[in-house]
């Protein structure tokens, strides 16, 4: 795995955190028409997945590595 790839667990954490923000009133970072929103039933998890795939989620992952080193995964 390269440093710029997210694991499935990291992706789930980022998408879940962003979906929580959206469900609490945060504005989506991608432009979606009313038709698109209706198609995904205004589901914050689906919106967060679309944002993640577009690379606009403002969250990063901090990875703890051996020997007290850390690696910050870049935004996708």
mmCIF file of the N, C-alpha and C atoms, coordinates in Angstrom:
data_MODEL
# 
_entry.id   MODEL 
# 
loop_
_atom_site.group_PDB 
_atom_site.id 
_atom_site.type_symbol 
_atom_site.label_atom_id 
_atom_site.label_alt_id 
_atom_site.label_comp_id 
_atom_site.label_asym_id 
_atom_site.label_entity_id 
_atom_site.label_seq_id 
_atom_site.pdbx_PDB_ins_code 
_atom_site.Cartn_x 
_atom_site.Cartn_y 
_atom_site.Cartn_z 
_atom_site.occupancy 
_atom_site.B_iso_or_equiv 
_atom_site.pdbx_formal_charge 
_atom_site.auth_seq_id 
_atom_site.auth_comp_id 
_atom_site.auth_asym_id 
_atom_site.auth_atom_id 
_atom_site.pdbx_PDB_model_num 
ATOM 1   N N  . UNK A 1 1  ? 0.846   -1.191 0.000  1.00 0.00 ? 1  UNK A N  1 
ATOM 2   C CA . UNK A 1 1  ? 0.000   0.000  0.000  1.00 0.00 ? 1  UNK A CA 1 
ATOM 3   C C  . UNK A 1 1  ? 0.883   1.244  0.000  1.00 0.00 ? 1  UNK A C  1 
ATOM 4   N N  . UNK A 1 2  ? 0.557   2.164  -0.837 1.00 0.00 ? 2  UNK A N  1 
ATOM 5   C CA . UNK A 1 2  ? 1.299   3.417  -0.900 1.00 0.00 ? 2  UNK A CA 1 
ATOM 6   C C  . UNK A 1 2  ? 0.763   4.386  0.141  1.00 0.00 ? 2  UNK A C  1 
ATOM 7   N N  . UNK A 1 3  ? 1.556   5.408  0.466  1.00 0.00 ? 3  UNK A N  1 
ATOM 8   C CA . UNK A 1 3  ? 1.163   6.376  1.484  1.00 0.00 ? 3  UNK A CA 1 
ATOM 9   C C  . UNK A 1 3  ? -0.047  7.203  1.087  1.00 0.00 ? 3  UNK A C  1 
ATOM 10  N N  . UNK A 1 4  ? -0.304  7.322  -0.214 1.00 0.00 ? 4  UNK A N  1 
ATOM 11  C CA . UNK A 1 4  ? -1.413  8.170  -0.642 1.00 0.00 ? 4  UNK A CA 1 
ATOM 12  C C  . UNK A 1 4  ? -2.723  7.400  -0.804 1.00 0.00 ? 4  UNK A C  1 
ATOM 13  N N  . UNK A 1 5  ? -2.747  6.127  -0.411 1.00 0.00 ? 5  UNK A N  1 
ATOM 14  C CA . UNK A 1 5  ? -3.960  5.332  -0.492 1.00 0.00 ? 5  UNK A CA 1 
ATOM 15  C C  . UNK A 1 5  ? -4.575  5.182  0.895  1.00 0.00 ? 5  UNK A C  1 
ATOM 16  N N  . UNK A 1 6  ? -5.884  5.204  0.934  1.00 0.00 ? 6  UNK A N  1 
ATOM 17  C CA . UNK A 1 6  ? -6.587  4.961  2.186  1.00 0.00 ? 6  UNK A CA 1 
ATOM 18  C C  . UNK A 1 6  ? -6.940  3.485  2.286  1.00 0.00 ? 6  UNK A C  1 
ATOM 19  N N  . UNK A 1 7  ? -6.882  2.934  3.493  1.00 0.00 ? 7  UNK A N  1 
ATOM 20  C CA . UNK A 1 7  ? -7.394  1.586  3.697  1.00 0.00 ? 7  UNK A CA 1 
ATOM 21  C C  . UNK A 1 7  ? -8.916  1.664  3.726  1.00 0.00 ? 7  UNK A C  1 
ATOM 22  N N  . UNK A 1 8  ? -9.579  0.524  3.649  1.00 0.00 ? 8  UNK A N  1 
ATOM 23  C CA . UNK A 1 8  ? -11.047 0.536  3.702  1.00 0.00 ? 8  UNK A CA 1 
ATOM 24  C C  . UNK A 1 8  ? -11.526 1.076  5.044  1.00 0.00 ? 8  UNK A C  1 
ATOM 25  N N  . UNK A 1 9  ? -10.748 0.856  6.099  1.00 0.00 ? 9  UNK A N  1 
ATOM 26  C CA . UNK A 1 9  ? -11.122 1.334  7.430  1.00 0.00 ? 9  UNK A CA 1 
ATOM 27  C C  . UNK A 1 9  ? -10.982 2.849  7.534  1.00 0.00 ? 9  UNK A C  1 
ATOM 28  N N  . UNK A 1 10 ? -9.916  3.378  6.942  1.00 0.00 ? 10 UNK A N  1 
ATOM 29  C CA . UNK A 1 10 ? -9.731  4.826  6.933  1.00 0.00 ? 10 UNK A CA 1 
ATOM 30  C C  . UNK A 1 10 ? -10.811 5.505  6.102  1.00 0.00 ? 10 UNK A C  1 
ATOM 31  N N  . UNK A 1 11 ? -11.136 4.918  4.959  1.00 0.00 ? 11 UNK A N  1 
ATOM 32  C CA . UNK A 1 11 ? -12.190 5.484  4.122  1.00 0.00 ? 11 UNK A CA 1 
ATOM 33  C C  . UNK A 1 11 ? -13.517 5.479  4.872  1.00 0.00 ? 11 UNK A C  1 
ATOM 34  N N  . UNK A 1 12 ? -13.822 4.379  5.547  1.00 0.00 ? 12 UNK A N  1 
ATOM 35  C CA . UNK A 1 12 ? -15.070 4.299  6.312  1.00 0.00 ? 12 UNK A CA 1 
ATOM 36  C C  . UNK A 1 12 ? -15.108 5.358  7.406  1.00 0.00 ? 12 UNK A C  1 
ATOM 37  N N  . UNK A 1 13 ? -13.993 5.586  8.061  1.00 0.00 ? 13 UNK A N  1 
ATOM 38  C CA . UNK A 1 13 ? -13.931 6.588  9.127  1.00 0.00 ? 13 UNK A CA 1 
ATOM 39  C C  . UNK A 1 13 ? -14.130 7.998  8.571  1.00 0.00 ? 13 UNK A C  1 
ATOM 40  N N  . UNK A 1 14 ? -13.470 8.310  7.474  1.00 0.00 ? 14 UNK A N  1 
ATOM 41  C CA . UNK A 1 14 ? -13.575 9.638  6.870  1.00 0.00 ? 14 UNK A CA 1 
ATOM 42  C C  . UNK A 1 14 ? -14.992 9.874  6.351  1.00 0.00 ? 14 UNK A C  1 
ATOM 43  N N  . UNK A 1 15 ? -15.548 8.905  5.637  1.00 0.00 ? 15 UNK A N  1 
ATOM 44  C CA . UNK A 1 15 ? -16.905 9.047  5.100  1.00 0.00 ? 15 UNK A CA 1 
ATOM 45  C C  . UNK A 1 15 ? -17.906 9.159  6.244  1.00 0.00 ? 15 UNK A C  1 
ATOM 46  N N  . UNK A 1 16 ? -17.741 8.350  7.288  1.00 0.00 ? 16 UNK A N  1 
ATOM 47  C CA . UNK A 1 16 ? -18.647 8.415  8.431  1.00 0.00 ? 16 UNK A CA 1 
ATOM 48  C C  . UNK A 1 16 ? -18.583 9.745  9.156  1.00 0.00 ? 16 UNK A C  1 
ATOM 49  N N  . UNK A 1 17 ? -17.382 10.263 9.337  1.00 0.00 ? 17 UNK A N  1 
ATOM 50  C CA . UNK A 1 17 ? -17.227 11.559 10.004 1.00 0.00 ? 17 UNK A CA 1 
ATOM 51  C C  . UNK A 1 17 ? -17.842 12.679 9.181  1.00 0.00 ? 17 UNK A C  1 
ATOM 52  N N  . UNK A 1 18 ? -17.627 12.629 7.879  1.00 0.00 ? 18 UNK A N  1 
ATOM 53  C CA . UNK A 1 18 ? -18.204 13.664 7.007  1.00 0.00 ? 18 UNK A CA 1 
ATOM 54  C C  . UNK A 1 18 ? -19.724 13.538 6.948  1.00 0.00 ? 18 UNK A C  1 
ATOM 55  N N  . UNK A 1 19 ? -20.253 12.316 6.945  1.00 0.00 ? 19 UNK A N  1 
ATOM 56  C CA . UNK A 1 19 ? -21.703 12.111 6.940  1.00 0.00 ? 19 UNK A CA 1 
ATOM 57  C C  . UNK A 1 19 ? -22.323 12.670 8.222  1.00 0.00 ? 19 UNK A C  1 
ATOM 58  N N  . UNK A 1 20 ? -21.634 12.514 9.343  1.00 0.00 ? 20 UNK A N  1 
ATOM 59  C CA . UNK A 1 20 ? -22.117 13.087 10.600 1.00 0.00 ? 20 UNK A CA 1 
ATOM 60  C C  . UNK A 1 20 ? -22.178 14.606 10.501 1.00 0.00 ? 20 UNK A C  1 
ATOM 61  N N  . UNK A 1 21 ? -21.136 15.217 9.936  1.00 0.00 ? 21 UNK A N  1 
ATOM 62  C CA . UNK A 1 21 ? -21.143 16.668 9.753  1.00 0.00 ? 21 UNK A CA 1 
ATOM 63  C C  . UNK A 1 21 ? -22.310 17.102 8.877  1.00 0.00 ? 21 UNK A C  1 
ATOM 64  N N  . UNK A 1 22 ? -22.545 16.378 7.796  1.00 0.00 ? 22 UNK A N  1 
ATOM 65  C CA . UNK A 1 22 ? -23.649 16.714 6.893  1.00 0.00 ? 22 UNK A CA 1 
ATOM 66  C C  . UNK A 1 22 ? -24.997 16.569 7.591  1.00 0.00 ? 22 UNK A C  1 
ATOM 67  N N  . UNK A 1 23 ? -25.148 15.525 8.399  1.00 0.00 ? 23 UNK A N  1 
ATOM 68  C CA . UNK A 1 23 ? -26.425 15.314 9.082  1.00 0.00 ? 23 UNK A CA 1 
ATOM 69  C C  . UNK A 1 23 ? -26.679 16.364 10.151 1.00 0.00 ? 23 UNK A C  1 
ATOM 70  N N  . UNK A 1 24 ? -25.624 17.034 10.594 1.00 0.00 ? 24 UNK A N  1 
ATOM 71  C CA . UNK A 1 24 ? -25.774 18.085 11.597 1.00 0.00 ? 24 UNK A CA 1 
ATOM 72  C C  . UNK A 1 24 ? -25.834 19.472 10.972 1.00 0.00 ? 24 UNK A C  1 
ATOM 73  N N  . UNK A 1 25 ? -25.998 19.531 9.657  1.00 0.00 ? 25 UNK A N  1 
ATOM 74  C CA . UNK A 1 25 ? -26.238 20.814 9.010  1.00 0.00 ? 25 UNK A CA 1 
ATOM 75  C C  . UNK A 1 25 ? -25.118 21.387 8.168  1.00 0.00 ? 25 UNK A C  1 
ATOM 76  N N  . UNK A 1 26 ? -23.998 20.688 8.042  1.00 0.00 ? 26 UNK A N  1 
ATOM 77  C CA . UNK A 1 26 ? -22.917 21.194 7.190  1.00 0.00 ? 26 UNK A CA 1 
ATOM 78  C C  . UNK A 1 26 ? -23.368 21.180 5.733  1.00 0.00 ? 26 UNK A C  1 
ATOM 79  N N  . UNK A 1 27 ? -22.883 22.147 4.985  1.00 0.00 ? 27 UNK A N  1 
ATOM 80  C CA . UNK A 1 27 ? -23.258 22.231 3.571  1.00 0.00 ? 27 UNK A CA 1 
ATOM 81  C C  . UNK A 1 27 ? -22.397 21.278 2.751  1.00 0.00 ? 27 UNK A C  1 
ATOM 82  N N  . UNK A 1 28 ? -22.994 20.605 1.772  1.00 0.00 ? 28 UNK A N  1 
ATOM 83  C CA . UNK A 1 28 ? -22.212 19.724 0.896  1.00 0.00 ? 28 UNK A CA 1 
ATOM 84  C C  . UNK A 1 28 ? -21.151 20.520 0.130  1.00 0.00 ? 28 UNK A C  1 
ATOM 85  N N  . UNK A 1 29 ? -20.007 19.905 -0.088 1.00 0.00 ? 29 UNK A N  1 
ATOM 86  C CA . UNK A 1 29 ? -18.902 20.558 -0.779 1.00 0.00 ? 29 UNK A CA 1 
ATOM 87  C C  . UNK A 1 29 ? -18.918 20.302 -2.278 1.00 0.00 ? 29 UNK A C  1 
ATOM 88  N N  . UNK A 1 30 ? -19.909 19.572 -2.750 1.00 0.00 ? 30 UNK A N  1 
ATOM 89  C CA . UNK A 1 30 ? -20.066 19.344 -4.181 1.00 0.00 ? 30 UNK A CA 1 
ATOM 90  C C  . UNK A 1 30 ? -21.442 19.843 -4.587 1.00 0.00 ? 30 UNK A C  1 
ATOM 91  N N  . UNK A 1 31 ? -21.553 20.239 -5.832 1.00 0.00 ? 31 UNK A N  1 
ATOM 92  C CA . UNK A 1 31 ? -22.836 20.727 -6.338 1.00 0.00 ? 31 UNK A CA 1 
ATOM 93  C C  . UNK A 1 31 ? -23.701 19.546 -6.751 1.00 0.00 ? 31 UNK A C  1 
ATOM 94  N N  . UNK A 1 32 ? -24.861 19.447 -6.120 1.00 0.00 ? 32 UNK A N  1 
ATOM 95  C CA . UNK A 1 32 ? -25.822 18.402 -6.453 1.00 0.00 ? 32 UNK A CA 1 
ATOM 96  C C  . UNK A 1 32 ? -27.150 19.056 -6.794 1.00 0.00 ? 32 UNK A C  1 
ATOM 97  N N  . UNK A 1 33 ? -27.743 18.629 -7.875 1.00 0.00 ? 33 UNK A N  1 
ATOM 98  C CA . UNK A 1 33 ? -29.060 19.161 -8.238 1.00 0.00 ? 33 UNK A CA 1 
ATOM 99  C C  . UNK A 1 33 ? -30.121 18.527 -7.337 1.00 0.00 ? 33 UNK A C  1 
ATOM 100 N N  . UNK A 1 34 ? -31.291 19.123 -7.329 1.00 0.00 ? 34 UNK A N  1 
ATOM 101 C CA . UNK A 1 34 ? -32.388 18.560 -6.542 1.00 0.00 ? 34 UNK A CA 1 
ATOM 102 C C  . UNK A 1 34 ? -32.721 17.150 -7.026 1.00 0.00 ? 34 UNK A C  1 
ATOM 103 N N  . UNK A 1 35 ? -32.575 16.930 -8.319 1.00 0.00 ? 35 UNK A N  1 
ATOM 104 C CA . UNK A 1 35 ? -32.828 15.599 -8.882 1.00 0.00 ? 35 UNK A CA 1 
ATOM 105 C C  . UNK A 1 35 ? -31.829 14.577 -8.337 1.00 0.00 ? 35 UNK A C  1 
ATOM 106 N N  . UNK A 1 36 ? -30.541 14.972 -8.275 1.00 0.00 ? 36 UNK A N  1 
ATOM 107 C CA . UNK A 1 36 ? -29.516 14.077 -7.730 1.00 0.00 ? 36 UNK A CA 1 
ATOM 108 C C  . UNK A 1 36 ? -29.780 13.781 -6.260 1.00 0.00 ? 36 UNK A C  1 
ATOM 109 N N  . UNK A 1 37 ? -30.127 14.815 -5.504 1.00 0.00 ? 37 UNK A N  1 
ATOM 110 C CA . UNK A 1 37 ? -30.412 14.625 -4.084 1.00 0.00 ? 37 UNK A CA 1 
ATOM 111 C C  . UNK A 1 37 ? -31.615 13.714 -3.878 1.00 0.00 ? 37 UNK A C  1 
ATOM 112 N N  . UNK A 1 38 ? -32.636 13.876 -4.702 1.00 0.00 ? 38 UNK A N  1 
ATOM 113 C CA . UNK A 1 38 ? -33.818 13.020 -4.586 1.00 0.00 ? 38 UNK A CA 1 
ATOM 114 C C  . UNK A 1 38 ? -33.476 11.573 -4.948 1.00 0.00 ? 38 UNK A C  1 
ATOM 115 N N  . UNK A 1 39 ? -32.576 11.402 -5.930 1.00 0.00 ? 39 UNK A N  1 
ATOM 116 C CA . UNK A 1 39 ? -32.190 10.053 -6.355 1.00 0.00 ? 39 UNK A CA 1 
ATOM 117 C C  . UNK A 1 39 ? -31.495 9.293  -5.220 1.00 0.00 ? 39 UNK A C  1 
ATOM 118 N N  . UNK A 1 40 ? -30.689 9.996  -4.423 1.00 0.00 ? 40 UNK A N  1 
ATOM 119 C CA . UNK A 1 40 ? -30.004 9.336  -3.306 1.00 0.00 ? 40 UNK A CA 1 
ATOM 120 C C  . UNK A 1 40 ? -30.748 9.539  -1.992 1.00 0.00 ? 40 UNK A C  1 
ATOM 121 N N  . UNK A 1 41 ? -31.969 10.018 -2.079 1.00 0.00 ? 41 UNK A N  1 
ATOM 122 C CA . UNK A 1 41 ? -32.865 10.177 -0.921 1.00 0.00 ? 41 UNK A CA 1 
ATOM 123 C C  . UNK A 1 41 ? -32.284 11.086 0.161  1.00 0.00 ? 41 UNK A C  1 
ATOM 124 N N  . UNK A 1 42 ? -31.513 12.078 -0.223 1.00 0.00 ? 42 UNK A N  1 
ATOM 125 C CA . UNK A 1 42 ? -30.913 13.036 0.710  1.00 0.00 ? 42 UNK A CA 1 
ATOM 126 C C  . UNK A 1 42 ? -30.082 12.333 1.787  1.00 0.00 ? 42 UNK A C  1 
ATOM 127 N N  . UNK A 1 43 ? -29.515 11.194 1.459  1.00 0.00 ? 43 UNK A N  1 
ATOM 128 C CA . UNK A 1 43 ? -28.752 10.378 2.400  1.00 0.00 ? 43 UNK A CA 1 
ATOM 129 C C  . UNK A 1 43 ? -27.367 10.992 2.621  1.00 0.00 ? 43 UNK A C  1 
ATOM 130 N N  . UNK A 1 44 ? -27.035 11.405 3.861  1.00 0.00 ? 44 UNK A N  1 
ATOM 131 C CA . UNK A 1 44 ? -25.733 12.037 4.100  1.00 0.00 ? 44 UNK A CA 1 
ATOM 132 C C  . UNK A 1 44 ? -24.553 11.101 3.844  1.00 0.00 ? 44 UNK A C  1 
ATOM 133 N N  . UNK A 1 45 ? -24.747 9.805  4.025  1.00 0.00 ? 45 UNK A N  1 
ATOM 134 C CA . UNK A 1 45 ? -23.654 8.865  3.760  1.00 0.00 ? 45 UNK A CA 1 
ATOM 135 C C  . UNK A 1 45 ? -23.344 8.826  2.267  1.00 0.00 ? 45 UNK A C  1 
ATOM 136 N N  . UNK A 1 46 ? -24.372 8.818  1.440  1.00 0.00 ? 46 UNK A N  1 
ATOM 137 C CA . UNK A 1 46 ? -24.154 8.813  -0.013 1.00 0.00 ? 46 UNK A CA 1 
ATOM 138 C C  . UNK A 1 46 ? -23.517 10.122 -0.478 1.00 0.00 ? 46 UNK A C  1 
ATOM 139 N N  . UNK A 1 47 ? -23.936 11.236 0.120  1.00 0.00 ? 47 UNK A N  1 
ATOM 140 C CA . UNK A 1 47 ? -23.329 12.529 -0.221 1.00 0.00 ? 47 UNK A CA 1 
ATOM 141 C C  . UNK A 1 47 ? -21.854 12.522 0.175  1.00 0.00 ? 47 UNK A C  1 
ATOM 142 N N  . UNK A 1 48 ? -21.551 11.993 1.371  1.00 0.00 ? 48 UNK A N  1 
ATOM 143 C CA . UNK A 1 48 ? -20.164 11.921 1.838  1.00 0.00 ? 48 UNK A CA 1 
ATOM 144 C C  . UNK A 1 48 ? -19.323 11.029 0.927  1.00 0.00 ? 48 UNK A C  1 
ATOM 145 N N  . UNK A 1 49 ? -19.891 9.930  0.442  1.00 0.00 ? 49 UNK A N  1 
ATOM 146 C CA . UNK A 1 49 ? -19.166 9.063  -0.494 1.00 0.00 ? 49 UNK A CA 1 
ATOM 147 C C  . UNK A 1 49 ? -18.852 9.800  -1.793 1.00 0.00 ? 49 UNK A C  1 
ATOM 148 N N  . UNK A 1 50 ? -19.827 10.553 -2.291 1.00 0.00 ? 50 UNK A N  1 
ATOM 149 C CA . UNK A 1 50 ? -19.595 11.329 -3.516 1.00 0.00 ? 50 UNK A CA 1 
ATOM 150 C C  . UNK A 1 50 ? -18.508 12.376 -3.294 1.00 0.00 ? 50 UNK A C  1 
ATOM 151 N N  . UNK A 1 51 ? -18.524 13.036 -2.129 1.00 0.00 ? 51 UNK A N  1 
ATOM 152 C CA . UNK A 1 51 ? -17.481 14.014 -1.810 1.00 0.00 ? 51 UNK A CA 1 
ATOM 153 C C  . UNK A 1 51 ? -16.118 13.340 -1.723 1.00 0.00 ? 51 UNK A C  1 
ATOM 154 N N  . UNK A 1 52 ? -16.058 12.175 -1.088 1.00 0.00 ? 52 UNK A N  1 
ATOM 155 C CA . UNK A 1 52 ? -14.795 11.449 -0.957 1.00 0.00 ? 52 UNK A CA 1 
ATOM 156 C C  . UNK A 1 52 ? -14.245 11.080 -2.335 1.00 0.00 ? 52 UNK A C  1 
ATOM 157 N N  . UNK A 1 53 ? -15.111 10.552 -3.193 1.00 0.00 ? 53 UNK A N  1 
ATOM 158 C CA . UNK A 1 53 ? -14.680 10.171 -4.540 1.00 0.00 ? 53 UNK A CA 1 
ATOM 159 C C  . UNK A 1 53 ? -14.232 11.380 -5.363 1.00 0.00 ? 53 UNK A C  1 
ATOM 160 N N  . UNK A 1 54 ? -14.820 12.552 -5.086 1.00 0.00 ? 54 UNK A N  1 
ATOM 161 C CA . UNK A 1 54 ? -14.426 13.778 -5.784 1.00 0.00 ? 54 UNK A CA 1 
ATOM 162 C C  . UNK A 1 54 ? -13.157 14.389 -5.188 1.00 0.00 ? 54 UNK A C  1 
ATOM 163 N N  . UNK A 1 55 ? -12.739 13.907 -4.019 1.00 0.00 ? 55 UNK A N  1 
ATOM 164 C CA . UNK A 1 55 ? -11.517 14.403 -3.396 1.00 0.00 ? 55 UNK A CA 1 
ATOM 165 C C  . UNK A 1 55 ? -11.656 15.738 -2.701 1.00 0.00 ? 55 UNK A C  1 
ATOM 166 N N  . UNK A 1 56 ? -12.850 16.069 -2.222 1.00 0.00 ? 56 UNK A N  1 
ATOM 167 C CA . UNK A 1 56 ? -13.060 17.374 -1.604 1.00 0.00 ? 56 UNK A CA 1 
ATOM 168 C C  . UNK A 1 56 ? -13.346 17.300 -0.101 1.00 0.00 ? 56 UNK A C  1 
ATOM 169 N N  . UNK A 1 57 ? -13.245 16.126 0.494  1.00 0.00 ? 57 UNK A N  1 
ATOM 170 C CA . UNK A 1 57 ? -13.504 15.995 1.929  1.00 0.00 ? 57 UNK A CA 1 
ATOM 171 C C  . UNK A 1 57 ? -12.361 16.666 2.694  1.00 0.00 ? 57 UNK A C  1 
ATOM 172 N N  . UNK A 1 58 ? -12.676 17.605 3.587  1.00 0.00 ? 58 UNK A N  1 
ATOM 173 C CA . UNK A 1 58 ? -11.622 18.358 4.281  1.00 0.00 ? 58 UNK A CA 1 
ATOM 174 C C  . UNK A 1 58 ? -11.073 17.636 5.511  1.00 0.00 ? 58 UNK A C  1 
ATOM 175 N N  . UNK A 1 59 ? -10.895 16.337 5.436  1.00 0.00 ? 59 UNK A N  1 
ATOM 176 C CA . UNK A 1 59 ? -10.402 15.552 6.563  1.00 0.00 ? 59 UNK A CA 1 
ATOM 177 C C  . UNK A 1 59 ? -9.167  14.771 6.131  1.00 0.00 ? 59 UNK A C  1 
ATOM 178 N N  . UNK A 1 60 ? -8.268  14.528 7.074  1.00 0.00 ? 60 UNK A N  1 
ATOM 179 C CA . UNK A 1 60 ? -7.092  13.710 6.810  1.00 0.00 ? 60 UNK A CA 1 
ATOM 180 C C  . UNK A 1 60 ? -7.035  12.594 7.838  1.00 0.00 ? 60 UNK A C  1 
ATOM 181 N N  . UNK A 1 61 ? -6.155  11.644 7.608  1.00 0.00 ? 61 UNK A N  1 
ATOM 182 C CA . UNK A 1 61 ? -5.972  10.516 8.512  1.00 0.00 ? 61 UNK A CA 1 
ATOM 183 C C  . UNK A 1 61 ? -4.550  10.568 9.047  1.00 0.00 ? 61 UNK A C  1 
ATOM 184 N N  . UNK A 1 62 ? -4.426  10.491 10.355 1.00 0.00 ? 62 UNK A N  1 
ATOM 185 C CA . UNK A 1 62 ? -3.112  10.475 10.989 1.00 0.00 ? 62 UNK A CA 1 
ATOM 186 C C  . UNK A 1 62 ? -2.794  9.030  11.350 1.00 0.00 ? 62 UNK A C  1 
ATOM 187 N N  . UNK A 1 63 ? -1.737  8.506  10.762 1.00 0.00 ? 63 UNK A N  1 
ATOM 188 C CA . UNK A 1 63 ? -1.344  7.114  10.993 1.00 0.00 ? 63 UNK A CA 1 
ATOM 189 C C  . UNK A 1 63 ? -0.177  7.066  11.967 1.00 0.00 ? 63 UNK A C  1 
ATOM 190 N N  . UNK A 1 64 ? -0.330  6.285  13.018 1.00 0.00 ? 64 UNK A N  1 
ATOM 191 C CA . UNK A 1 64 ? 0.766   6.073  13.962 1.00 0.00 ? 64 UNK A CA 1 
ATOM 192 C C  . UNK A 1 64 ? 1.622   4.928  13.437 1.00 0.00 ? 64 UNK A C  1 
ATOM 193 N N  . UNK A 1 65 ? 2.910   5.175  13.329 1.00 0.00 ? 65 UNK A N  1 
ATOM 194 C CA . UNK A 1 65 ? 3.838   4.186  12.812 1.00 0.00 ? 65 UNK A CA 1 
ATOM 195 C C  . UNK A 1 65 ? 4.798   3.763  13.917 1.00 0.00 ? 65 UNK A C  1 
ATOM 196 N N  . UNK A 1 66 ? 5.498   2.644  13.737 1.00 0.00 ? 66 UNK A N  1 
ATOM 197 C CA . UNK A 1 66 ? 6.469   2.208  14.746 1.00 0.00 ? 66 UNK A CA 1 
ATOM 198 C C  . UNK A 1 66 ? 7.558   3.259  14.987 1.00 0.00 ? 66 UNK A C  1 
ATOM 199 N N  . UNK A 1 67 ? 8.188   3.170  16.111 1.00 0.00 ? 67 UNK A N  1 
ATOM 200 C CA . UNK A 1 67 ? 9.282   4.056  16.500 1.00 0.00 ? 67 UNK A CA 1 
ATOM 201 C C  . UNK A 1 67 ? 8.819   5.499  16.641 1.00 0.00 ? 67 UNK A C  1 
ATOM 202 N N  . UNK A 1 68 ? 7.584   5.680  17.107 1.00 0.00 ? 68 UNK A N  1 
ATOM 203 C CA . UNK A 1 68 ? 7.016   6.994  17.411 1.00 0.00 ? 68 UNK A CA 1 
ATOM 204 C C  . UNK A 1 68 ? 6.982   7.932  16.207 1.00 0.00 ? 68 UNK A C  1 
ATOM 205 N N  . UNK A 1 69 ? 6.940   7.376  15.015 1.00 0.00 ? 69 UNK A N  1 
ATOM 206 C CA . UNK A 1 69 ? 6.797   8.202  13.819 1.00 0.00 ? 69 UNK A CA 1 
ATOM 207 C C  . UNK A 1 69 ? 5.323   8.299  13.475 1.00 0.00 ? 69 UNK A C  1 
ATOM 208 N N  . UNK A 1 70 ? 4.975   9.328  12.746 1.00 0.00 ? 70 UNK A N  1 
ATOM 209 C CA . UNK A 1 70 ? 3.597   9.505  12.313 1.00 0.00 ? 70 UNK A CA 1 
ATOM 210 C C  . UNK A 1 70 ? 3.580   9.838  10.831 1.00 0.00 ? 70 UNK A C  1 
ATOM 211 N N  . UNK A 1 71 ? 2.496   9.480  10.198 1.00 0.00 ? 71 UNK A N  1 
ATOM 212 C CA . UNK A 1 71 ? 2.312   9.764  8.781  1.00 0.00 ? 71 UNK A CA 1 
ATOM 213 C C  . UNK A 1 71 ? 0.915   10.332 8.609  1.00 0.00 ? 71 UNK A C  1 
ATOM 214 N N  . UNK A 1 72 ? 0.823   11.475 7.977  1.00 0.00 ? 72 UNK A N  1 
ATOM 215 C CA . UNK A 1 72 ? -0.476  12.070 7.681  1.00 0.00 ? 72 UNK A CA 1 
ATOM 216 C C  . UNK A 1 72 ? -0.823  11.699 6.246  1.00 0.00 ? 72 UNK A C  1 
ATOM 217 N N  . UNK A 1 73 ? -1.901  10.939 6.088  1.00 0.00 ? 73 UNK A N  1 
ATOM 218 C CA . UNK A 1 73 ? -2.337  10.565 4.740  1.00 0.00 ? 73 UNK A CA 1 
ATOM 219 C C  . UNK A 1 73 ? -2.877  11.806 4.053  1.00 0.00 ? 73 UNK A C  1 
ATOM 220 N N  . UNK A 1 74 ? -2.437  12.070 2.849  1.00 0.00 ? 74 UNK A N  1 
ATOM 221 C CA . UNK A 1 74 ? -2.915  13.270 2.148  1.00 0.00 ? 74 UNK A CA 1 
ATOM 222 C C  . UNK A 1 74 ? -4.375  13.139 1.769  1.00 0.00 ? 74 UNK A C  1 
ATOM 223 N N  . UNK A 1 75 ? -5.002  14.281 1.540  1.00 0.00 ? 75 UNK A N  1 
ATOM 224 C CA . UNK A 1 75 ? -6.370  14.260 1.030  1.00 0.00 ? 75 UNK A CA 1 
ATOM 225 C C  . UNK A 1 75 ? -6.355  13.558 -0.306 1.00 0.00 ? 75 UNK A C  1 
ATOM 226 N N  . UNK A 1 76 ? -7.414  12.801 -0.576 1.00 0.00 ? 76 UNK A N  1 
ATOM 227 C CA . UNK A 1 76 ? -7.441  12.015 -1.814 1.00 0.00 ? 76 UNK A CA 1 
ATOM 228 C C  . UNK A 1 76 ? -7.580  12.883 -2.992 1.00 0.00 ? 76 UNK A C  1 
# 
